[in-house]
Amino acid sequence: MKPKKTLKLIIGIFVFLTLPSILFLGFMFFKYNETLPIGKSGEQADLLAHKMLTALNHEAYKNTNYIEWTYKKRRHYEWEKSKNICHVYWKEYKVSLDLNDPSNSKAFVHSFIVESDISKELITKAQSYFKRDSFWLIAPYTVFNEGTQRKVVTINNKEALLVTYTSGGLASGDSYLWFLDNNGKPKSFKMWTSVLPINGLEATWSDWTTTESGALLPTFHKLLITGLEISAIKGTL
């Protein structure tokens, strides 16, 4: 095959494969992309945040010493919350994360401890997994974490809670707009994050389970046509 024909063929294949994706992303962007709403901080916002925590039995969550869950059947977590140590499992790997002092963390492959560069790589990956996956489990309980800002946003004559993580924490630089039912229990939130190309995408927070300790935790989130399943949830005192 001549070089010009080969080049045309490659370009044709590239356009065939990428054009539908570009068009789809463009459609999604214009359909769903939203600017971050303007809210009002202060006592009213904090009262709304406390109402949400009360609806979720925040005291029970605070007193929960151990939480276990599986995220999308891909990664399993055993979090000794009272010690802030989490054992993270995926594929043939296990990492015992010391969330207070990461230098004490340990990595394993097929139950054998590993060191040096492999250990560092696995620990870094486990930290990233925990940060992301735990947020889908405990996000409502973090609204008063250090570095958070809370604002009230009025939408269709109803109050929504806008939480921005200004530094540190689980989602630094990101904002989430919580929609609550009449009792203050979360129904969904919209997201403005650095990892999503579209701002204002909405995910549900409506499938809850009550753990043995009394804390309420989600079992499923719907994001567009995607489902985020959280299974094997346990929470004990």
N, C-alpha and C positions, 0 to 999 in steps of 0.2 A: 504494500500500500504506500502511495506517495505521501511525503511529509505533509503537504497541504491538506490532503484528504484526511490524514490521521488527526491533524490539528482541528479541522472542522468537526470530525467525529467526537473528539474529546470535548470541544466546546458545546456541541449539541447535547451530549450526555449530561454535562455539567448544568446547562440551562434546564434540561428536562427534570433533573433531580432537585435543583434548588429553587426554581421559579415557584412551584406550588407552595413551598415552605415560606418563601418571602411574601407571597400574596396572603397566605394564611396569617402570618405574623402581623402583616399590615392591617388586615381585617380585625384581628384581635386587639391591636393597639387602638384603632379608632373606635372600636366598640366598647372597650372596657377601661382604657387609660383615663385616670382622673388625677387632678392636682390635689395636693394635700390640703384638706379643709382647715379653715381658721377656727380655732377654739379659744375658750377663755379659761385661764388657770385660776387657782384659788380654792377657797373653801368649798364651793359648789362642786368642783371637780373631785376633790378629795372625798366628799360625802358620797358621790356617785361610785367612786372606786371602793369605798367601804361597804356600800350596799351590795356590790358585786361579790366582795369577799364573804360577806355574811351569808349570801345566798348559796355559796359554795362550801360553807362550814370551814372557814379558814383556820379556826382554832384546831379542828381535827387534823387538817393538813400540817399545821405547825408541830403538832404532837406526834405525827407519824414518823417513826424512826427508820422504817425500811420500805422501799418502793421497788417493785420489780415489774418490768414490762418488755414486750417485744414490738419493735417498730417495723411494720410492713413485712413481717416474716423474714427480715434480713439481718437484723441486729437485736441482740438480747441484752438487757441491762439488769443488774442487781445492785441497787444503790443503797448503801448503808448511810442513810441521810444523817443520822445522828453523829457519825464520824466523818461525813463528807468524803466517803470512799465509794467508788463505783466500779464494779467489774463489768467490762464490756466484752461481749462475745460476737464474733462474726467469722464465717468460714472456719478455718483451722486456727484462728487467732483468739487470744484472750489478753486483755490489758486490765490490770488493776490500777485504776486512776486514783491518785491522791489529789483531790480537788483543792485542798488547802496548800499543799506543797508538791507540785508536779515532779520535783526531783526524786521523790520517793516512789514514783510510779514504776510498775514492773510489767514487762511484756513477755508473752509466751506464744510459742508455736507448737501445736500438737502437745500441749501440756509441759513442754520444755522451756525453761526460761532462756531468753535471748538478751544479748547486750549490744553495745556499740551502735553503729548506724542503723541496723535493723530495729533495735529497740526504740531508738529515737523516732524513727519513721512511724512505727506502729503506735507509739504513745501520742504523737502529734495527730495521727489519723483518728484515734479513739477520742481525743479531746474535741476534735471537730464534730465527730458523730454525736457525742454526748451533748455538746452545745446546741446542735440543730435539733436532734430528736427529742431531747428533754423539753425543749420549748413548746413542741406540739402537745406535750403532756401537762406541763405545769404553768404555762404562760399567764393565766389569770392571777396566779398567786405571786407574781413578780412585779405587780404594778406599783409597789412601794419600795422596790429595790433601790439601792444607792445609784444615783445617776439617771433616775426616771423623772419625766415631767408628765403631769396629768392635766388635761384640758377637757372642758365640756363643749361638745359640738351639737347644735340643734338641727335636726334633719326631719322634715315633715312633722314639725311640732313635737318631736320626741327627742330626749337627750341621749346622746351617745358619748362614750368615753374614749378620748384620744390619748394614747400613751406613747411617749417618745423616749427611747433609750439613748441618752446623750453620751454616755461613756461606759466602758466596761460591760458587765452583765452578760446576758445571753444573746442580745441582739443589738449591739452597739451601732448607733446611727439610724436605726429603723424606727418606723412609726406604725402603730396599729390602732384602728378605730373599732372599738367594741360596741356591738348592738346587743342590748339587754332586753329581757322580757319585763313584765310589770313588777316582778319580784326582784329583779336585779341579776337574774341568772343569764350568763352569756348565751346568745343564739348563734352569733357569727362575728367575724371581724374582717375588715379590709386592711390590706397590707401595702405599705410603702417601704420597700427594702432594697438593699444594694444587689441582691442576688436575683431578683425578678426583673425582667425587661419591661414589664407593664405595671404601672402604679395603680393601686386601688383594687387589685383582685380580691375577691371575697372567698373566705373559707368558712364552713359551718363549724359550730361548737354546740352540737345538739344531742349527741349520743353519749350519755354519761353513765358511769357506773359508780356505785358507792362501795368503797373498800372496807375491809374489816375494821380499819381504824376510824372510819366515818368520813374520810376525805372523798370528795367527788373528783373523778378523773375521766377524761374523754376516751372513747373506744374507737371513734371514727371521725374523720373530717372529709368533707367533699369540697374539692377545689376544681371548678369548671367540670370537666368530665373525669377527673382523676379522684380516686379514693385513697385516703391515707389511713390504713388500718393500724390500730394499736391494740394488741392482744396480750393475753397471759398477765393481766394487771393484778398486782397484789400490793396491799398497803397495810402495814401492821404497826402497832405501837412498840 
